[in-house]
Amino acid sequence: MQGYSQIPEANMAPVRSDLDDVLTNVLAHIGLQDPRDRPGAFKDTGDGAIFVMPAEDIARLVDPLLEHLHAALVRYDRERLASAPAIRLRAALHVGPLSLPDHRGDAINEVCRLLDSQVVRTGLTVAREHRSGFLAAVVSEAAFRRTVRAGRTPDLDEEHFLRATARVEGKAFEEPCWLFVPQMTPRALAPLIEPEPPGGEGGTAAPTASAGPSSAPAVFQFNGEMTDTTVINKVGTMRIDRRRI
């Protein structure tokens, strides 16, 4: 949960209880067993939790869970008291073998690294600032291969995810992953998540003056709604895409 440590102590337990209710209702709605009902399959982390689910449920943890979870968080935000904080979540999904009955293994450590990665943290910030969103989810390459790429997610396909790299500051962790932010396309996400050009070395070069007119096309990308736009100087061709990002 984003910003949980900044919540006044008296409000921590109530908002965490609200989150537990949201998760319980979403899992029941999509027909998944709550891991809190199975010994050793749930670990409370204070501001979040680790769920261990059966391997056969992995596709439904992507679709329909992610969209339903975001919709539930939107409803919660509309109905919550003014004094209650909003609930914004980072989520991570991974797959791998675990020992029984304690559910230990590398997969647990790796999913925690994914959840702490900069890409999903930035994704949640982008969701909040550009779409008033409440969820950003990162799916590991292994989980993505078994779900989306395998065609097991009827309403979400590869075009709904941004391929990225998960890195954690101060940790020797760097893995390919897939970022999902409800209501935002990968094309809209990409310049906000990874603003540097490929191969960039710590910053964007300053523009240089041109000796003459250039034949290279200019590209304008507007993220968000425009009500009054003025383009100064000459524009040869402008294509306006009025679809929502």
NORSUL-V125010 format. One line per field, one symbol per residue. psi: psi as a letter, one per 20 degrees, with the letter a starting at -180 (. if undefined). A space follows every 50 residues. Layout:
psi: ???
//
This chain:
psi: ppjhiipqhhiggghhhgghggggggghhjkpppiiippjjpppjfjbqp poqqhiighiigojggghgghhhggghhiqqhipqqopqqqqprqrqqqq jilqrhhghhhhgghiqhghghghgggghijlrjppqpprgghghifghi kjnhipahiiqppappqppjqmpoqqrpppopjpqhhhggihgmhqqpjq mlrpqqqqqqiaqqipqqpppporqphoppoqapogppppojqq.
//
